[in-house]
């Protein structure tokens, strides 16, 4: 199957090869499962803000899902029930994060559709569920597949080794967002020369 058939049809999507970006926020989330429609919840948002190509701010917030975090998620992320108890709930967290982002900020994520599902679900807990997460996005998974269609895997854990960024993906939102930003910078230099 070609990548074009798998790329997002979301109207918020920006083609990652359209132009190099120097002002954006890389976002990563940790969750209790794969789909909000199956009852999975956000448990962490992490982000790095890039302005004129330089890291200018970081965001990190644990979220109380008001449900037990499955053991396999705790094993993967290190996040347990005690860590999230009493943290912001999803409505508070998404409002705080959206304020931190500011208006018209372009976000970036690896496999952005996954993160956007959860950010959309979080936004729909606010104001009677009338709004989706309002930011345009770039997907670095799409970018990797377009630049290197020959690669058998485009997982972050593989790409960070291929580009010499790191040995392991930590599965914590802020550290993963930081690595994903380094991954974007490496692919941007490779594709655009700057």
N, C-alpha and C positions, 0 to 999 in steps of 0.2 A: 504494500500500500504506500503510495507516495505521501510525503509530508503535507502537501497542499490539501489532501483530503482529511488530514487529522488536525490541521491548524484551527484555532478558535475562530468562530464566526461572530464572536461578541463584538458589538459596535464600539466598545471601549478599547479594543486591541489596536496597537500601533505596530506596524511591520518593523522588526528589529534591525533590518538592513536598509531601512529608508534613509536614516541619517544617524551619525554618531551622537550619543547623548552625553551631556556633562552636568545636567541638573535633573535629579531624580531621587527616588527613595527605593532602596531594595528592601523588600518585606519577606519575612518567613514566619510561618505559624507552626505551632505544635498543637495536636488535636488528640481526642480520645479514639478516633477511628477515621474512616475514609470519607464518609458522606454525612452531611448534616441531615439529609432526608432519612437516614437510618438511625438518627438520634445522636450522632457524634457531635462533640462540642469542642470549641476552642479552649485550650489551656494555657497558651502563651502566644504573644505577638512580639517579634523582635524586628528592628529596622535600623538601617543606616541611611542618613541623609547626605547626599552628595550635591555640592554646589560648585560650579565651575571646575569640576573634576576632582574636588577635594572633599574628604569626609569632614563634615561640619557638625554633626550631631548624631546621637544614638538614642534609640527607644527600646525599652524592654519592660514587658508587663506580664506577669502571671495572671491567670483568670480562673476564678472559681466556677467550675462547670456545674456545681450542685449535683454531682453524681460521682460515683466511684471511678477512679482512673484504672483501666484494666492493667493487669500485671505486665503484659507484654509492652505496653506503652511506657510504663515506669522503667522497665528494663532498657528500652530503647533511648528514652529521653532523660531518665533520672528524676523526672517530675513525679511526685507522689501526692496523695490526698492531703497530707499535712502541709505541704508547701503551698497548695492553692487555697486551703481553708481560710476564709476571711479576706481573700483578695477581691479585687473588683469583680462584679459580675459582668457578663458579656455586654449588656447594654451600656454600662458605665465605661467599660474598656474601649468599646468601639467609638464612643463619643469622644473620649480622651484622645485616642489615637488619631481620629479624623481632625481634631483641633490641632494636634501636633503636626500633622501632615501639611495643613494649610490648604487653601483653595487651589484647584487646577494643577496639583502636583502629579507628575507622572510617576507611577510605581512600576517596579520591576520585580519579577519573581521567577524562579525556575519551576516549570510546570505551573504557571500562574493560574490556570483554571482551577487547580486544587485549592490554592489559597483564596482565590476569589469566591469560590463556593461558600467558604466559611466566613469571609468578610461580608459577603452579601447576606448570609443568614444572620450574622450578628447585627447588621444594619437594620434588618427587618424586625428586630426585637425593639426597635426605637420608633416612636411616632406612629404606632399602629401598623407597622409593617408595610409602609407605603413606598419606601425608598431602597434602592440598591446602593452598594458602595460606589461613590460617585467619581472615582478616579480612573483615568486612562492607564493602560498598562502595556509593558513590553515583557515578552516571555523569553528568557534566556535558553530554555529548552528548545524552543522553535529556532532561535538563532544558531545554536549548536548544530541542530539537524540540517539547517540550510547551508552552513559553512562546511560541515563535515558529514555529508550523507553516507560516507563509507564506514563510519564508526558503528560498531555493533551495539554500543551502549552510550547513552547520553545522560546517565545518572550523575548527580553532583559528585558522588563519591569517586566515580571513575574520572570525571573531567578535572577535578582538583588535583588528582595525581598526574594526569596527562599534562596539565599546564604548570606543574611544579608549585602549586599553591599550598597543598597540605597532603597529609597521609590519610586522614580520616574525616568523615563528616560527623560532627558532634551531636547532631539532632537536638540542639538547643537553638531557639529562634534567633537570638542576636548573633551567636557565633556563625550560624549557617548563613544569615544575611550578609555578614562580613565576608565570608568565603565566596558567596554568590556575587558580591560586588567585585571582588578580585577576578572572578571568572569572567564577568562582563567586560572588565577593563582589558583583560588578556584577549578576549575575542574581538573587542572593538579595535584594539591595536592591530590584530591580525587581519581584520577585514578592511578597516579604513586607514590604517597606517598612523593613527594618532589616538 
